Amino acid sequence: GQQVMQIPQYQHVQEGEDFTTYCNSSTTLSNIQWYKQRPGGHPVFLIQLVKSGEVKKQKRLTFQFGEAKKNSSLHITATQTTDVGTYFCAGPGAGGTSYGKLTFGQGTILTVHP
Amino acid sequence: SAVISQKPSRDICQRGTSLTIQCQVDSQVTMMFWYRQQPGQSLTLIATANQGSEATYESGFVIDKFPISRPNLTFSTLTVSNMSPEDSSIYLCSVVWSEAFFGQGTRLTVV
């Protein structure tokens, strides 16, 4: 079945440093979504990428979708303690007929040291 | 957007018992999704709950262990049956309108 691999599993940074997490899929994705889960919270949608080579920015966050639509990245510039949490990428679920099914990457747990 | 109320938020249960988790959505949706998130892990889809038909389960999940009800377009329940410590996880319900919205999660500990 479809898999979405995400690295690294953990990342510890000093406040002000940059952070990047990467996702790779075994198959071409129609779209990829990114979610953030704060400690003790539930996943919250950040963004969706659809087009090959697409780049989107949200303040200090930059999201990229690869040309082949098999990989994606999330880059945070100058991390802050409020960025702490787990970042997940998610692609459409296998089996495809049930709209809305998602296959999540393993997530990257970001710790920011003040 | 969607507002999802999920309860209970947490519970500690004895092994061998069952727990029913409820999700209420503030608007009608065709499909609701139930996920499990084991400690420190990613989200794994358990099943898709459709109103008026049986839920569709993902590989590794069976109806006898995780029965689901979907009595109307705004409500669903997931039961975790005959629990063991391995069932200790966060259980999340979700609906999708271009993006996924999640309930607050149920943090289940089985002792």
Contacts between the chains, C-beta under 8 A, distances in Angstrom:
chain1	res1	chain2	res2	distance
A	1	B	59	7.7
A	33	B	99	6.4
A	33	B	100	7.3
A	35	B	100	7.5
A	41	B	104	7.8
A	41	B	105	7.9
A	42	B	92	6.1
A	42	B	102	4.3
A	42	B	103	6.7
A	42	B	104	5.5
A	42	B	105	4.9
A	43	B	43	7.0
A	43	B	92	7.6
A	43	B	100	7.3
A	43	B	102	5.3
A	44	B	102	7.7
A	45	B	99	4.0
A	45	B	100	6.3
A	45	B	101	7.4
A	48	B	98	7.0
A	48	B	99	6.3
A	88	B	42	6.6
A	88	B	43	7.2
A	90	B	100	7.5
A	93	B	45	6.5
A	98	B	31	6.4
A	98	B	48	4.9
A	98	B	56	6.6
A	99	B	31	7.2
A	99	B	96	7.0
A	100	B	31	5.7
A	100	B	33	6.3
A	100	B	48	7.8
A	100	B	94	7.9
A	100	B	95	7.5
A	100	B	96	3.2
A	100	B	100	7.0
A	101	B	33	6.7
A	101	B	45	6.1
A	101	B	48	6.5
A	102	B	33	7.8
A	102	B	43	7.7
A	102	B	45	7.1
A	102	B	96	7.8
A	102	B	100	6.0
A	103	B	45	7.7
A	104	B	42	4.7
A	104	B	43	4.6
A	104	B	44	7.7
A	105	B	42	6.5
A	106	B	41	7.5
A	106	B	42	4.9
A	107	B	41	7.8
A	107	B	42	5.1
A	109	B	40	7.7
